């Protein structure tokens, strides 16, 4: 009867804080904000939509 279209969600589900350093790959679903450092790859799950926000002071060293 009513045709609903869903908008992509731009919410952040996970946060890597400014004082956090991760060594290894990060795989996420939903939304991820990076304010700290990740030494590894960052990727969303292949079968789900994902939003990645990287702040100006963040650093990601990956492929």
Jmol script that loads the backbone (N, CA, C; Angstrom):
load data "model"
ATOM      1  N   UNK A   1       0.814  -1.173   0.000  1.00  0.00           N
ATOM      2  CA  UNK A   1       0.000   0.000   0.000  1.00  0.00           C
ATOM      3  C   UNK A   1       0.870   1.253   0.000  1.00  0.00           C
ATOM      4  N   UNK A   2       1.783   1.335   0.934  1.00  0.00           N
ATOM      5  CA  UNK A   2       2.713   2.454   0.972  1.00  0.00           C
ATOM      6  C   UNK A   2       4.072   1.945   0.555  1.00  0.00           C
ATOM      7  N   UNK A   3       4.735   2.708  -0.279  1.00  0.00           N
ATOM      8  CA  UNK A   3       6.059   2.311  -0.737  1.00  0.00           C
ATOM      9  C   UNK A   3       7.103   3.031   0.108  1.00  0.00           C
ATOM     10  N   UNK A   4       7.762   2.286   0.974  1.00  0.00           N
ATOM     11  CA  UNK A   4       8.793   2.871   1.832  1.00  0.00           C
ATOM     12  C   UNK A   4      10.156   2.619   1.221  1.00  0.00           C
ATOM     13  N   UNK A   5      10.939   3.655   1.158  1.00  0.00           N
ATOM     14  CA  UNK A   5      12.330   3.480   0.749  1.00  0.00           C
ATOM     15  C   UNK A   5      13.191   3.822   1.949  1.00  0.00           C
ATOM     16  N   UNK A   6      14.156   2.983   2.205  1.00  0.00           N
ATOM     17  CA  UNK A   6      15.011   3.240   3.360  1.00  0.00           C
ATOM     18  C   UNK A   6      16.242   4.024   2.932  1.00  0.00           C
ATOM     19  N   UNK A   7      16.589   4.996   3.736  1.00  0.00           N
ATOM     20  CA  UNK A   7      17.790   5.785   3.500  1.00  0.00           C
ATOM     21  C   UNK A   7      18.967   5.085   4.170  1.00  0.00           C
ATOM     22  N   UNK A   8      20.153   5.231   3.609  1.00  0.00           N
ATOM     23  CA  UNK A   8      21.315   4.669   4.285  1.00  0.00           C
ATOM     24  C   UNK A   8      21.541   5.376   5.618  1.00  0.00           C
ATOM     25  N   UNK A   9      21.894   4.609   6.622  1.00  0.00           N
ATOM     26  CA  UNK A   9      22.138   5.164   7.944  1.00  0.00           C
ATOM     27  C   UNK A   9      23.549   5.729   8.013  1.00  0.00           C
ATOM     28  N   UNK A  10      23.674   6.940   8.467  1.00  0.00           N
ATOM     29  CA  UNK A  10      24.981   7.566   8.612  1.00  0.00           C
ATOM     30  C   UNK A  10      25.369   7.662  10.083  1.00  0.00           C
ATOM     31  N   UNK A  11      25.001   6.677  10.848  1.00  0.00           N
ATOM     32  CA  UNK A  11      25.331   6.705  12.263  1.00  0.00           C
ATOM     33  C   UNK A  11      26.670   6.017  12.504  1.00  0.00           C
ATOM     34  N   UNK A  12      27.286   6.369  13.588  1.00  0.00           N
ATOM     35  CA  UNK A  12      28.561   5.781  13.972  1.00  0.00           C
ATOM     36  C   UNK A  12      28.293   4.760  15.071  1.00  0.00           C
ATOM     37  N   UNK A  13      28.647   3.507  14.813  1.00  0.00           N
ATOM     38  CA  UNK A  13      28.457   2.435  15.787  1.00  0.00           C
ATOM     39  C   UNK A  13      29.715   2.180  16.608  1.00  0.00           C
ATOM     40  N   UNK A  14      30.876   2.473  16.035  1.00  0.00           N
ATOM     41  CA  UNK A  14      32.149   2.188  16.697  1.00  0.00           C
ATOM     42  C   UNK A  14      33.100   3.365  16.530  1.00  0.00           C
ATOM     43  N   UNK A  15      33.972   3.533  17.527  1.00  0.00           N
ATOM     44  CA  UNK A  15      34.916   4.643  17.536  1.00  0.00           C
ATOM     45  C   UNK A  15      36.293   4.137  17.931  1.00  0.00           C
ATOM     46  N   UNK A  16      37.294   4.515  17.168  1.00  0.00           N
ATOM     47  CA  UNK A  16      38.689   4.301  17.550  1.00  0.00           C
ATOM     48  C   UNK A  16      39.188   5.664  17.992  1.00  0.00           C
ATOM     49  N   UNK A  17      39.330   5.835  19.298  1.00  0.00           N
ATOM     50  CA  UNK A  17      39.619   7.130  19.898  1.00  0.00           C
ATOM     51  C   UNK A  17      41.007   7.657  19.588  1.00  0.00           C
ATOM     52  N   UNK A  18      41.183   8.945  19.861  1.00  0.00           N
ATOM     53  CA  UNK A  18      42.413   9.649  19.520  1.00  0.00           C
ATOM     54  C   UNK A  18      43.637   9.056  20.223  1.00  0.00           C
ATOM     55  N   UNK A  19      43.481   8.480  21.391  1.00  0.00           N
ATOM     56  CA  UNK A  19      44.615   7.896  22.115  1.00  0.00           C
ATOM     57  C   UNK A  19      44.737   6.393  21.895  1.00  0.00           C
ATOM     58  N   UNK A  20      43.974   5.853  20.956  1.00  0.00           N
ATOM     59  CA  UNK A  20      43.982   4.415  20.687  1.00  0.00           C
ATOM     60  C   UNK A  20      44.851   4.101  19.485  1.00  0.00           C
ATOM     61  N   UNK A  21      45.644   3.030  19.614  1.00  0.00           N
ATOM     62  CA  UNK A  21      46.482   2.546  18.510  1.00  0.00           C
ATOM     63  C   UNK A  21      46.182   1.065  18.331  1.00  0.00           C
ATOM     64  N   UNK A  22      45.808   0.689  17.117  1.00  0.00           N
ATOM     65  CA  UNK A  22      45.490  -0.703  16.802  1.00  0.00           C
ATOM     66  C   UNK A  22      46.511  -1.218  15.807  1.00  0.00           C
ATOM     67  N   UNK A  23      47.078  -2.382  16.107  1.00  0.00           N
ATOM     68  CA  UNK A  23      47.997  -3.043  15.186  1.00  0.00           C
ATOM     69  C   UNK A  23      47.324  -4.323  14.727  1.00  0.00           C
ATOM     70  N   UNK A  24      46.863  -4.323  13.479  1.00  0.00           N
ATOM     71  CA  UNK A  24      46.125  -5.446  12.918  1.00  0.00           C
ATOM     72  C   UNK A  24      44.972  -4.930  12.088  1.00  0.00           C
ATOM     73  N   UNK A  25      44.325  -5.828  11.383  1.00  0.00           N
ATOM     74  CA  UNK A  25      43.223  -5.447  10.504  1.00  0.00           C
ATOM     75  C   UNK A  25      41.952  -5.195  11.298  1.00  0.00           C
ATOM     76  N   UNK A  26      41.145  -4.254  10.823  1.00  0.00           N
ATOM     77  CA  UNK A  26      39.862  -3.924  11.434  1.00  0.00           C
ATOM     78  C   UNK A  26      38.777  -4.192  10.407  1.00  0.00           C
ATOM     79  N   UNK A  27      37.804  -5.014  10.770  1.00  0.00           N
ATOM     80  CA  UNK A  27      36.646  -5.290   9.919  1.00  0.00           C
ATOM     81  C   UNK A  27      35.415  -4.846  10.701  1.00  0.00           C
ATOM     82  N   UNK A  28      34.573  -4.020  10.085  1.00  0.00           N
ATOM     83  CA  UNK A  28      33.442  -3.450  10.810  1.00  0.00           C
ATOM     84  C   UNK A  28      32.162  -3.550   9.997  1.00  0.00           C
ATOM     85  N   UNK A  29      31.043  -3.371  10.684  1.00  0.00           N
ATOM     86  CA  UNK A  29      29.748  -3.224  10.021  1.00  0.00           C
ATOM     87  C   UNK A  29      29.101  -1.965  10.580  1.00  0.00           C
ATOM     88  N   UNK A  30      28.221  -1.369   9.816  1.00  0.00           N
ATOM     89  CA  UNK A  30      27.595  -0.129  10.253  1.00  0.00           C
ATOM     90  C   UNK A  30      28.511   1.045  10.011  1.00  0.00           C
ATOM     91  N   UNK A  31      28.742   1.837  11.055  1.00  0.00           N
ATOM     92  CA  UNK A  31      29.588   3.017  10.927  1.00  0.00           C
ATOM     93  C   UNK A  31      30.787   2.951  11.849  1.00  0.00           C
ATOM     94  N   UNK A  32      31.930   3.390  11.361  1.00  0.00           N
ATOM     95  CA  UNK A  32      33.166   3.432  12.142  1.00  0.00           C
ATOM     96  C   UNK A  32      33.808   4.796  11.964  1.00  0.00           C
ATOM     97  N   UNK A  33      34.180   5.416  13.081  1.00  0.00           N
ATOM     98  CA  UNK A  33      34.938   6.675  13.050  1.00  0.00           C
ATOM     99  C   UNK A  33      36.323   6.390  13.609  1.00  0.00           C
ATOM    100  N   UNK A  34      37.350   6.850  12.892  1.00  0.00           N
ATOM    101  CA  UNK A  34      38.732   6.669  13.328  1.00  0.00           C
ATOM    102  C   UNK A  34      39.305   8.038  13.672  1.00  0.00           C
ATOM    103  N   UNK A  35      39.666   8.207  14.942  1.00  0.00           N
ATOM    104  CA  UNK A  35      40.350   9.414  15.399  1.00  0.00           C
ATOM    105  C   UNK A  35      41.788   9.100  15.793  1.00  0.00           C
ATOM    106  N   UNK A  36      42.094   7.824  16.016  1.00  0.00           N
ATOM    107  CA  UNK A  36      43.417   7.397  16.447  1.00  0.00           C
ATOM    108  C   UNK A  36      44.233   6.840  15.299  1.00  0.00           C
ATOM    109  N   UNK A  37      44.993   5.759  15.590  1.00  0.00           N
ATOM    110  CA  UNK A  37      45.889   5.174  14.590  1.00  0.00           C
ATOM    111  C   UNK A  37      45.581   3.698  14.399  1.00  0.00           C
ATOM    112  N   UNK A  38      45.550   3.284  13.138  1.00  0.00           N
ATOM    113  CA  UNK A  38      45.393   1.870  12.791  1.00  0.00           C
ATOM    114  C   UNK A  38      46.562   1.496  11.902  1.00  0.00           C
ATOM    115  N   UNK A  39      47.310   0.496  12.322  1.00  0.00           N
ATOM    116  CA  UNK A  39      48.399  -0.031  11.494  1.00  0.00           C
ATOM    117  C   UNK A  39      47.904  -1.375  10.966  1.00  0.00           C
ATOM    118  N   UNK A  40      47.238  -1.325   9.819  1.00  0.00           N
ATOM    119  CA  UNK A  40      46.610  -2.490   9.206  1.00  0.00           C
ATOM    120  C   UNK A  40      45.497  -2.022   8.290  1.00  0.00           C
ATOM    121  N   UNK A  41      44.799  -2.964   7.704  1.00  0.00           N
ATOM    122  CA  UNK A  41      43.714  -2.638   6.778  1.00  0.00           C
ATOM    123  C   UNK A  41      42.422  -2.380   7.537  1.00  0.00           C
ATOM    124  N   UNK A  42      41.594  -1.498   6.999  1.00  0.00           N
ATOM    125  CA  UNK A  42      40.273  -1.208   7.548  1.00  0.00           C
ATOM    126  C   UNK A  42      39.263  -1.474   6.445  1.00  0.00           C
ATOM    127  N   UNK A  43      38.273  -2.342   6.725  1.00  0.00           N
ATOM    128  CA  UNK A  43      37.291  -2.709   5.697  1.00  0.00           C
ATOM    129  C   UNK A  43      35.943  -3.008   6.337  1.00  0.00           C
ATOM    130  N   UNK A  44      34.877  -2.696   5.599  1.00  0.00           N
ATOM    131  CA  UNK A  44      33.529  -3.064   6.021  1.00  0.00           C
ATOM    132  C   UNK A  44      33.256  -4.503   5.605  1.00  0.00           C
ATOM    133  N   UNK A  45      32.340  -5.156   6.309  1.00  0.00           N
ATOM    134  CA  UNK A  45      31.924  -6.497   5.909  1.00  0.00           C
ATOM    135  C   UNK A  45      31.422  -6.457   4.476  1.00  0.00           C
ATOM    136  N   UNK A  46      31.765  -7.455   3.701  1.00  0.00           N
ATOM    137  CA  UNK A  46      31.490  -7.450   2.262  1.00  0.00           C
ATOM    138  C   UNK A  46      30.002  -7.415   1.931  1.00  0.00           C
ATOM    139  N   UNK A  47      29.170  -8.035   2.739  1.00  0.00           N
ATOM    140  CA  UNK A  47      27.752  -8.150   2.393  1.00  0.00           C
ATOM    141  C   UNK A  47      26.873  -7.108   3.075  1.00  0.00           C
ATOM    142  N   UNK A  48      27.472  -6.117   3.734  1.00  0.00           N
ATOM    143  CA  UNK A  48      26.696  -5.105   4.439  1.00  0.00           C
ATOM    144  C   UNK A  48      27.220  -3.712   4.104  1.00  0.00           C
ATOM    145  N   UNK A  49      26.324  -2.716   4.066  1.00  0.00           N
ATOM    146  CA  UNK A  49      26.788  -1.348   3.823  1.00  0.00           C
ATOM    147  C   UNK A  49      27.554  -0.831   5.034  1.00  0.00           C
ATOM    148  N   UNK A  50      28.522   0.013   4.793  1.00  0.00           N
ATOM    149  CA  UNK A  50      29.308   0.566   5.889  1.00  0.00           C
ATOM    150  C   UNK A  50      29.697   2.001   5.610  1.00  0.00           C
ATOM    151  N   UNK A  51      29.892   2.751   6.689  1.00  0.00           N
ATOM    152  CA  UNK A  51      30.329   4.134   6.601  1.00  0.00           C
ATOM    153  C   UNK A  51      31.615   4.275   7.397  1.00  0.00           C
ATOM    154  N   UNK A  52      32.652   4.810   6.773  1.00  0.00           N
ATOM    155  CA  UNK A  52      33.932   5.035   7.434  1.00  0.00           C
ATOM    156  C   UNK A  52      34.210   6.532   7.463  1.00  0.00           C
ATOM    157  N   UNK A  53      34.465   7.055   8.667  1.00  0.00           N
ATOM    158  CA  UNK A  53      34.812   8.462   8.845  1.00  0.00           C
ATOM    159  C   UNK A  53      36.214   8.498   9.436  1.00  0.00           C
ATOM    160  N   UNK A  54      37.116   9.196   8.768  1.00  0.00           N
ATOM    161  CA  UNK A  54      38.498   9.324   9.228  1.00  0.00           C
ATOM    162  C   UNK A  54      38.746  10.799   9.524  1.00  0.00           C
ATOM    163  N   UNK A  55      39.081  11.110  10.773  1.00  0.00           N
ATOM    164  CA  UNK A  55      39.302  12.508  11.140  1.00  0.00           C
ATOM    165  C   UNK A  55      40.624  13.013  10.567  1.00  0.00           C
ATOM    166  N   UNK A  56      40.793  14.313  10.581  1.00  0.00           N
ATOM    167  CA  UNK A  56      41.989  14.937  10.005  1.00  0.00           C
ATOM    168  C   UNK A  56      43.264  14.514  10.726  1.00  0.00           C
ATOM    169  N   UNK A  57      43.175  14.204  12.014  1.00  0.00           N
ATOM    170  CA  UNK A  57      44.355  13.830  12.795  1.00  0.00           C
ATOM    171  C   UNK A  57      44.579  12.326  12.866  1.00  0.00           C
ATOM    172  N   UNK A  58      43.673  11.537  12.301  1.00  0.00           N
ATOM    173  CA  UNK A  58      43.799  10.077  12.339  1.00  0.00           C
ATOM    174  C   UNK A  58      44.859   9.610  11.350  1.00  0.00           C
ATOM    175  N   UNK A  59      45.296   8.359  11.565  1.00  0.00           N
ATOM    176  CA  UNK A  59      46.279   7.784  10.642  1.00  0.00           C
ATOM    177  C   UNK A  59      45.938   6.317  10.437  1.00  0.00           C
ATOM    178  N   UNK A  60      45.875   5.906   9.167  1.00  0.00           N
ATOM    179  CA  UNK A  60      45.667   4.505   8.813  1.00  0.00           C
ATOM    180  C   UNK A  60      46.799   4.100   7.887  1.00  0.00           C
ATOM    181  N   UNK A  61      47.594   3.131   8.334  1.00  0.00           N
ATOM    182  CA  UNK A  61      48.680   2.583   7.521  1.00  0.00           C
ATOM    183  C   UNK A  61      48.269   1.183   7.102  1.00  0.00           C
ATOM    184  N   UNK A  62      47.735   1.045   5.904  1.00  0.00           N
ATOM    185  CA  UNK A  62      47.282  -0.242   5.399  1.00  0.00           C
ATOM    186  C   UNK A  62      47.362  -0.262   3.892  1.00  0.00           C
ATOM    187  N   UNK A  63      46.859  -1.334   3.334  1.00  0.00           N
ATOM    188  CA  UNK A  63      46.862  -1.473   1.872  1.00  0.00           C
ATOM    189  C   UNK A  63      45.535  -1.055   1.302  1.00  0.00           C
TER     190      UNK A  63
END
end "model"
wireframe off; spacefill off
backbone 0.3
color backbone group
